[in-house]
């Protein structure tokens, strides 16, 4: 019997042009306003940037693979696990943009289902934060995960 891959997936429609949505994801001056506390650079093919989340002290390397303007953003959090690629697809839908995030193949991990659920939750959060920022100019993450930082530092 063929094993079905376990992946994280989240999707949303944002009422903004595809160019604006793409820029808000790859541009550190914009992603810092709704998702990460700090990004060391623009997401471009075959580069690595560091992301720092407000609730953690560590920086996380983002190894960019394939970035196609206004179409696709592909990166890996962990080069030791190439199957753990994050693919963000952008699709124009009239005056809006549909953003789909897929991550992984968690099938070879012991707690695959739990990991996929957790990553899906994280990417759904990313998408609603992106939507709130682009459509309403607000940062939903502001203070939203202080409880994680407070528990993480104990």
C-alpha positions, 0 to 999 in steps of 0.5 A: 500500500502506498504511503500518503504524505502528511503535509501542513496546508493553509490557504486564504484570500487577501483583497490586495494585488498579487504584487503587494502580497508577494512584497509583503512576504519577501521584503524584511521591512514588511514581514517585520510588521506582521509576522517576525520581529526581525528578518536579516534580508529579502527572500531571494532564490539561493540565499539564506536569511535569519528570522527572529520571532518575537516570542523566542530569543533564537534566530532561525535560518531560512534557506531560500530555494526557488523564489518566482516573483508574484508566483512562488516562494519556496524555502527550507527551515532545515537543510538536513531534511529537504522534504521539509520545504515550505512552498507558498503559492500566489494566485491572482483571483480578480482583485484579490490574491489567493495564498496557499502554504504547504509544508513538509512531508511529515510522514517519516517522523514519529509524531507526524500528525501532531507536527503537521497539525502544529505547522498548519496552525502556524501557517494559518496564523501567518496567513491571517496576520498577513491579511490583517496587515495588508487589508487593515494595517494591523499587527495581530501578533503584537502580544499574541504569543507573550505567553510562549516567551514567558513559558520558554524563558522559565 
